[in-house]
Amino acid sequence: MNSPAEPRSLGNLPLLAAVFVAGLSTLAGLTVGRGASVLVLVAACLLAAISSLWSSLHEAAAADELGDSATPTLARLATDDELEAVLRALLDLDHEVAVGKILADDEAVLRRELRDEAKRLIQLQDARIDPAVRARAAAIVEAALASADVPEETNAQEKTCRSCRGVVASDDAFCKRCGAKISATVGA
């Protein structure tokens, strides 16, 4: 086990190294000349840079050995950025069709591809959730639903979206599946 004095002495190591290099540089400058002094300082800076790089590589290798729990943020950030880009593209799709950048025929294909990609990314994020956290969230939702006075919807109130054939409630203004506007003449 580490003694209390050991971290303090290691914490002073960069200061001691700087004092040693300054002394060595001064000694070299006095005995050999100014060029030797500069050479000692440059060598010390190079060693410090190599030491810093080595330390960071060593820490990165240690994090890889620990697995995803040690460095979850990189993958999570990439997934979040990708998901945000896909959702923005979905939002921009209607505008791009309206201004003529995308043909209406291609809109359905692009919308389906973007929705599939968003679904894949959301499922990837869901897979990373700790099962204990997922179970706790499910219990909270179940408790909230049990305590709320939410009337059960019947199949008589459900209708079909003309765009995607998804089920929509009679009071929905937009389809929850594809986002299409629900008109008064929704198919039953």
Helices and strands as residue ranges (DSSP letters): H 5-11, H 13-31, H 34-66, H 72-98, H 104-127, H 131-147, G 155-157, E 158-160, E 167-169
